[in-house]
């Protein structure tokens, strides 16, 4: 039998010669006791709900803290991975530049050696051509000295070789 505080305050007790009617006071007392029992039961129920809710809240706060830590750790790991990747990429680029410079230097050295070889071979060709011209000139002079040239009817020179003409 649930009663509200307003109902209890509005209850009218009959007065008798020596005070209030005993039966009505007893009924009011019983009524108030029931109301207090209901209130205590409700308070107890609410306390239990509050404890359960507080326990769930505490559990959720722990989970939130764990999740927050996990997110923070994941962010830090991502930042660390990004930094490590950046450093590795920088190292790879540096190594590639070093290798490229080394290959370029080697190619330049090889090109210089090839150019030197081409120059040497060109000089050798010119020397051989000059020697060959000199040899040809020598033999031409020898031929001119030993066999006088005669002209034939067509105006061509005919050389006399070891034949007795």
C-alpha positions in Angstrom: 0.0 0.0 0.0 2.0 3.0 -1.3 1.3 6.3 0.3 2.7 9.6 -0.7 4.0 12.2 1.7 1.1 14.5 0.7 -1.5 11.9 1.6 0.1 11.4 5.0 0.2 15.2 5.7 -3.5 15.6 4.6 -4.8 12.8 6.9 -7.2 14.2 9.4 -7.2 12.5 12.9 -10.3 12.7 15.1 -9.8 14.3 18.4 -11.3 12.8 21.6 -11.5 14.0 25.1 -8.0 13.1 26.1 -6.4 13.6 22.7 -6.5 11.8 19.3 -8.5 8.7 18.7 -6.2 5.7 19.5 -7.4 3.6 16.6 -6.7 6.4 14.1 -3.3 7.0 15.6 -2.5 3.3 15.4 -3.8 3.2 11.8 -1.7 6.3 11.0 1.3 4.7 12.7 0.8 1.5 10.7 0.3 3.6 7.6 3.6 5.5 8.3 5.4 2.3 9.1 4.3 0.8 5.8 5.3 4.0 4.0 8.7 3.9 5.6 9.1 0.2 4.8 8.2 1.0 1.2 10.6 3.9 1.2 13.4 1.8 2.8 12.8 -1.0 0.2 12.9 1.5 -2.6 16.0 3.1 -1.1 17.6 -0.3 -0.8 16.6 -1.2 -4.4 18.0 2.1 -5.6 21.2 1.6 -3.6 21.6 -1.8 -5.2 21.0 -0.3 -8.7 23.4 2.5 -7.9 26.1 -0.1 -6.8 25.5 -2.1 -10.0 25.6 1.0 -12.1 28.7 2.2 -10.3 30.4 -1.2 -10.9 29.4 -1.0 -14.6 30.6 2.6 -14.8 33.9 1.6 -13.2 34.2 -1.3 -15.6 33.5 1.0 -18.5 35.9 3.6 -17.2 38.6 0.8 -17.0 37.8 -0.2 -20.6 37.9 3.4 -21.7 41.2 3.8 -20.0 42.5 0.6 -21.7 41.1 1.8 -25.1 42.6 5.2 -24.6 46.0 3.6 -23.7 45.7 1.3 -26.8 44.9 4.3 -29.1 47.8 6.3 -27.6 50.1 3.3 -28.0 48.8 2.7 -31.6 49.4 6.3 -32.4 52.9 6.3 -30.9 53.6 3.0 -32.8 52.3 4.6 -36.0 54.4 7.7 -35.4 57.5 5.5 -34.7 56.9 3.4 -37.8 56.5 6.6 -39.9 59.7 8.0 -38.5 61.5 4.6 -39.0 60.2 4.5 -42.6 61.3 8.1 -43.2 64.8 7.3 -41.9 65.0 4.1 -43.9 63.8 5.9 -47.0 66.4 8.6 -46.4 69.1 6.0 -45.9 68.0 4.2 -49.1 68.1 7.5 -51.0 71.5 8.3 -49.6 72.9 4.9 -50.5 71.3 5.2 -54.0 72.9 8.6 -54.5 76.2 7.3 -53.4 76.0 4.3 -55.8 74.8 6.7 -58.6 77.8 8.9 -58.0 80.1 5.9 -57.9 78.6 4.6 -61.2 78.8 8.0 -62.7 82.4 8.3 -61.7 83.2 4.8 -63.1 81.3 5.6 -66.4 83.2 8.9 -66.6 86.5 7.1 -66.0 85.7 4.5 -68.6 84.6 7.2 -71.1 87.9 9.0 -70.5 89.8 5.7 -71.1 87.8 5.0 -74.2 88.4 8.6 -75.4 92.2 8.2 -74.7 92.1 4.9 -76.6 90.3 6.5 -79.5 92.9 9.3 -79.5 95.7 6.9 -79.4 94.3 4.8 -82.2 93.6 7.9 -84.3 97.3 9.0 -83.8 98.4 5.5 -84.7 96.2 5.6 -87.8 97.7 9.0 -88.8 101.2 7.7 -88.2 100.5 4.6 -90.3 99.0 6.7 -93.0 102.0 9.0 -93.0 104.3 6.0 -92.9 102.4 4.4 -95.8 102.5 7.7 -97.8 106.1 8.0 -97.1 106.7 4.4 -98.2 104.6 4.9 -101.3 106.5 8.2 -102.1 109.7 6.3 -101.6 108.7 3.5 -104.0 107.3 6.0 -106.5 110.6 7.9 -106.6 112.4 4.6 -106.9 110.2 3.7 -109.9 110.6 7.1 -111.4 114.4 6.9 -111.2 114.8 3.4 -112.5 112.3 3.3 -115.4 111.8 6.4 -117.5 108.2 6.9 -118.4 107.2 6.9 -122.0 104.0 8.1 -123.5 102.0 5.9 -125.8 99.8 7.2 -128.5 96.9 7.8 -126.2 99.0 10.0 -124.0 99.2 7.5 -121.2 102.5 6.9 -119.4 103.9 3.5 -119.8 106.4 2.4 -117.4 109.2 0.2 -118.3 109.8 -2.5 -115.9 112.4 -5.1 -116.2 111.5 -5.7 -119.8 114.0 -4.4 -122.3 111.9 -2.0 -124.2 
